[in-house]
Structure formats: C-alpha cells, structure tokens
Amino acid sequence: QVQLVESGGGLVQPGGSLGLSCAASGSIFDITYMGWYRQAPGKQRELVADILSGGSRNYADFVKGRCTISRDMVKNTVFLQMSSLKPEDTAVYYCNVVRLGVTYWGKGTLVTVSS
C-alpha cells in the first residue's frame, strides 16, 4: 500500500504562483509513475503533468510553459510548481502514483484562482 498526502493548495490571485507537494509513504519502492491530475467542478479529472521513474516529464497543453513537475527521490515527494495561474485552473488537484501496476490517489488539495 502507498499513502499519499498532498499539500500546498489554497487561494491565489490570477497571475500568481503556487506550489503543490505530495509525499508518498508506505510501500514506496518500485514506484514507476508519479503525476498530478485535477478535477474542476462538473468536469472530468484530467492529467496536468507526470514524471516517470526514468525522469521523463509530460505536461498537458493547458499548462505548458506555466508548470514544472519535479520529484525528490530521497523524500519520496513529487512537486508541482505552477505560475501565471488563471481562474480556469481552479480545481481539486490530485496526486497519483503507480506501483507494481496498482494506481494510488491522494485525497486532493483545492486550488482556487480568484481575485
């Protein structure tokens, strides 16, 4: 089992920046995938960015140039740094990891972009 705890959500003004973190604990060996997803009210959950065990990164088109995903292998933590935030970025952001073919989700952290 893998437990995930997200942190860093909150209220930010349009154009502002925000950093999210997700700490993994439990059976953390053999995690091959870590990612961030988001779900806005009334919409489906969608990928924001992900990072594979080899280090390759992938970003959704709507965050390219505004977002950086990174990880700390020692602390088993994945980070998402977002800038130039827009009201449409308002959503619950979820951490996701895959270990030995099993997908785990965090409970999510709310990001609200509003003036």
C-alpha positions, 0 to 999 in steps of 0.5 A, a space after each residue: 500500500 502507498 499513502 499519499 498526502 498532498 499539500 500546498 493548495 489554497 487561494 491565489 490571485 490570477 497571475 500568481 504562483 503556487 506550489 503543490 507537494 505530495 509525499 508518498 509513504 508506505 510501500 514506496 519502492 518500485 514506484 514507476 509513475 508519479 503525476 498530478 491530475 485535477 478535477 474542476 467542478 462538473 468536469 472530468 479529472 484530467 492529467 496536468 503533468 507526470 514524471 516517470 521513474 526514468 525522469 521523463 516529464 509530460 505536461 498537458 497543453 493547458 499548462 505548458 510553459 506555466 508548470 514544472 513537475 519535479 520529484 525528490 527521490 530521497 523524500 519520496 515527494 513529487 512537486 508541482 510548481 505552477 505560475 501565471 495561474 488563471 481562474 480556469 485552473 481552479 480545481 481539486 488537484 490530485 496526486 497519483 502514483 503507480 506501483 507494481 501496476 496498482 494506481 494510488 490517489 491522494 485525497 486532493 488539495 483545492 486550488 482556487 484562482 480568484 481575485 
